[in-house]
Amino acid sequence: MSAQESNNTSPENIPSSESAQHSQEQDRFYDAIDRERLANSLSSTQPIELEIGSGKGLYLIRTASENPDRTYIGMELATKYAREAQEKLDKGQITNAVFLACDAVAVLANDIPDNSVAAVHVYFPDPWWKSKHKKRRVLSDETIVNIERVLKLGGELHFWTDVLDYYEIAIPRIVELTKLQGPKYVPEPPALHAMDFRTHFERRTRLNGLPVYRSKFIRNT
Ligand SMILES: C[S@@+](CC[C@H](N)C(=O)[O-])C[C@H]1O[C@@H](n2cnc3c(N)ncnc32)[C@H](O)[C@@H]1O
């Protein structure tokens, strides 16, 4: 069994009733506060960046504190992770980011306007190993098309994974379905300290000596 298959924090291990419940369009926000937070963030005049599956929030918390002139929206299916990450933002008085407890696939499809965001980040999405479950992957054809739709000219898609199979399936679909330019090479910076990784899953993967497959696409037309 690989590291990913044994990962018991993965939502593949969240009871299916929870996943099913939140995959429905009418239930894509967990409660009104998430809808309000999204509306506030989308009204920002700063460049807006989205993260699909923000997990425990390491990437957005750090990046938002370093870039106060940008607005960040983390979308996370697991309520506990989204709420704990929001608490860290609140404690740190980081006001240019929010974490929404929501189904990011449905929110992207229904609530994010065309040409509205400067970047979409998808880091270590759940692999859904079994063939019959692969259609549940967040980077589906529908999501890929929606990512291109919401990106502004010059906007970027960042997709990293430790699952070669995911990378080898998703990259050709992005190339076939969109006019996004890529995949562009993304170098791996050295980690200067124990938390010097973009996300928790990047940290786990690299500390286990496993490769990370990274890509960047740019909307040029
Ligand atoms: C393997 S974890 C990676 C978390 C984080 N990006 C990282 O690299 O550490 C995948 C995350 O995606 C979330 N997720 C899966 N499907 C989702 C969906 N439809 N909407 C929002 N989040 C989702 C899971 O709950 C989980 O926290």
The ligand as an SDF file (V2000), in Angstrom:
LIG
                    3D

 27 29  0  0  0  0  0  0  0  0999 V2000
   -4.8700   15.0080   -0.1030 C   0  0  0  0  0  0  0  0  0  0  0  0
   -5.5650   16.4160    0.6290 S   0  0  0  0  0  0  0  0  0  0  0  0
   -4.4320   17.7430    0.1680 C   0  0  0  0  0  0  0  0  0  0  0  0
   -4.6340   18.9500    1.0010 C   0  0  0  0  0  0  0  0  0  0  0  0
   -3.6890   20.1210    0.6650 C   0  0  0  0  0  0  0  0  0  0  0  0
   -3.9520   20.6460   -0.6610 N   0  0  0  0  0  0  0  0  0  0  0  0
   -2.2570   19.7110    0.7730 C   0  0  0  0  0  0  0  0  0  0  0  0
   -1.5710   19.6270   -0.2510 O   0  0  0  0  0  0  0  0  0  0  0  0
   -1.8070   19.4750    1.9120 O   0  0  0  0  0  0  0  0  0  0  0  0
   -6.9280   16.7790   -0.4560 C   0  0  0  0  0  0  0  0  0  0  0  0
   -7.9150   17.7370    0.1510 C   0  0  0  0  0  0  0  0  0  0  0  0
   -8.9340   18.0290   -0.8020 O   0  0  0  0  0  0  0  0  0  0  0  0
  -10.1730   18.1060   -0.1270 C   0  0  0  0  0  0  0  0  0  0  0  0
  -11.2400   17.8980   -1.1000 N   0  0  0  0  0  0  0  0  0  0  0  0
  -11.5500   16.7730   -1.7810 C   0  0  0  0  0  0  0  0  0  0  0  0
  -12.5990   16.9820   -2.5950 N   0  0  0  0  0  0  0  0  0  0  0  0
  -12.9560   18.2720   -2.4350 C   0  0  0  0  0  0  0  0  0  0  0  0
  -13.9760   19.0970   -2.9710 C   0  0  0  0  0  0  0  0  0  0  0  0
  -14.8430   18.6210   -3.8720 N   0  0  0  0  0  0  0  0  0  0  0  0
  -14.0700   20.3690   -2.5470 N   0  0  0  0  0  0  0  0  0  0  0  0
  -13.1940   20.8590   -1.6300 C   0  0  0  0  0  0  0  0  0  0  0  0
  -12.2160   20.1340   -1.0850 N   0  0  0  0  0  0  0  0  0  0  0  0
  -12.0850   18.8590   -1.4830 C   0  0  0  0  0  0  0  0  0  0  0  0
  -10.0680   17.0390    0.9270 C   0  0  0  0  0  0  0  0  0  0  0  0
  -10.9800   17.1910    1.9800 O   0  0  0  0  0  0  0  0  0  0  0  0
   -8.6180   17.1630    1.3670 C   0  0  0  0  0  0  0  0  0  0  0  0
   -8.4630   18.0530    2.4540 O   0  0  0  0  0  0  0  0  0  0  0  0
  1  2  1  0
  2  3  1  0
  2 10  1  0
  3  4  1  0
  4  5  1  0
  5  6  1  0
  5  7  1  0
  7  8  2  0
  7  9  1  0
 10 11  1  0
 11 12  1  0
 11 26  1  0
 12 13  1  0
 13 14  1  0
 13 24  1  0
 14 15  1  0
 14 23  1  0
 15 16  2  0
 16 17  1  0
 17 18  1  0
 17 23  2  0
 18 19  1  0
 18 20  2  0
 20 21  1  0
 21 22  2  0
 22 23  1  0
 24 25  1  0
 24 26  1  0
 26 27  1  0
M  CHG  2   2   1   9  -1
M  END
$$$$
